[in-house]
Amino acid sequence: MNSPVLEIRNLSKSYHRIRALDDFSLQVGRGEICGILGPNGSGKTTTLGILLDVLKPDRGEYLWFGQKPTYRTRKRVGALLEGPLFYSYLSAVRNLQIIADIKGVSYAGIGTVLETVGLGPRKSDKYKTYSLGMRQRLAIAAALLGNPDVLILDEPTNGLDPQGIADIRNLIIEIGSQGVTILLASHLLDEVQKICTHVVVLENGKKLSEGNVKEVLSASASYELAAADMEALKDVLEHAGYFAEIKMENGMWVCTLSKEIAADALNRLISEQGIFLTHLSLRKKSMEKYFLDILNAKNG
Amino acid sequence: MVDLFKIDYRKYFYSRTFWIMMLIYLILMVLVFSGVESFLNTALKNANTNSPVAMPELSLYSFPYVWQNLTFLGGFFKIFLGIIIIIYIANEFTNKTIRQNILNGMSREQFILSKVIFVFLLSFVSMVILFVTGGIMGMIHTPDLKPGMMFQKTGFLGAYFLELFTFGSMSLLIAFLIKKSGPAIALLALYYYIVEPVVSRILPATVSKYLPVVSLGNLIDVPNSSLMKMFGINFREYVSVPDVFISLAWSVAFIGIIYLVLRKQDL
């Protein structure tokens, strides 16, 4: 891993008797898009709140850019935490001017970020006249202001309509491709799958799993296979040594990989046994499957 | 400092409610300042008709007495300032904009300092308005006006500023602790009008003079009038240094407590 942008060491935090975060550690490298995945109340927002100094941890520490955090390091981080928070009697532009002043950046970027999130035409209207979706867009604009090195986005697509969700996801992917490090908390599995390069799974404040999204999803992927003689095919598959599980689904063998094998190699292997496939397709694991497997593995 | 002021100025300057409340406060104060003399004299005239002794007319506005008279009177209006302060600080908590400020890169100390600057400026504006009103009234009503007369006993203006600033700091503390404007205003009023007056009567005067509201009241004593002199009552016509220190100590304490509370708090 290149020099980590963020290093979290053994953070713990309780609210009264509830353990919100339990000995949580994580490293996020430059340019990663790291998804923090977990059910509601799993400690995602608590983690991000601590990283932004609005919450104080009971134990543990974290480093931004290899340094002890101060308000100055926070100026390099753009954040959306638990929904939009703005002065209701001020317009979008005036709200962002306050944020620009706090961050110490010029007002020049305000127009751009408002255009980016599609609030250009309404930028002079008061915040209190905005719909939920517009408020969320403004919160994203606020996070983007001043071209931060790191973006922290807590449930960024909350309250948006389908078009808005697609727009914002594309925007996040685009910003990530420019080398901005992104921390994205979400309970939407599909969102993390589409956007993130890395994923951390949290439950009840504990880290259950972490990894590279491509790797976790291709590991234990499965093939769908069919041939004229299904029983003979099964025989070959069972002896091939690549599969952990073989089961019938919709008239096809769904074979979960225990070991990596490419589709062409598998095809050759089967045809060498005198069986010719009528169907072959690689079924990648979805984030949902990955997530449920992890939760099941822990609870079972 | 200037940056912090700029940030807070943006928060209040475009709020119509803020200006309406400030204008009500200042206009009410100026109206009372300019009307109080004729009001009192009318009351005296009525009293004179039934009184065996003739009561002399009061003159509140002549230099240098105008300063003690008006600053004493202005002290009654400080609750307005307290309410404005509480409303705007509690708003930062109820709308969670304090969160937004901190996560965007403001330190907690800077947030507190920005609010102290706010209280400082409100107190300063109130003092300036009082100075202008008093100056005009003084120039109109002082018989044989001499240059420099206007600036005699202006120490009362400083005391007035300190009274407002300390009271503002107390309101600030209540807002930071309670975080909701309604209950915070209720607590401020309860403490100011009931709790401390009761407690100060129970405690011996040597102790009660150190209580915040009592010590604020002591900064500017009841102005002497010819009427009171007639009855042989004599109040202090200067600002006493120990009282200034007690008030200063309270404002430092209030702001210090805010710092200690906010430093470790989840927002």
Interface residues (C-beta under 8 A of the other chain):
Chain A: G49 L52 D53 V54 L55 K56 T70 Y71 R72 R74 K75 V77 A79 L81 L85 F86 Y87 S88 Y89 L90 R94 Q97 I98 I99 D101 I102 K103 G104 A142
Chain B: D3 K6 I7 R10 K11 Y14 S15 R16 T17 N95 K96 T97 R99 Q100 N101 I102 L103 N104 G105 M106 S107 R108 Q110 K264 Q265 D266 L267
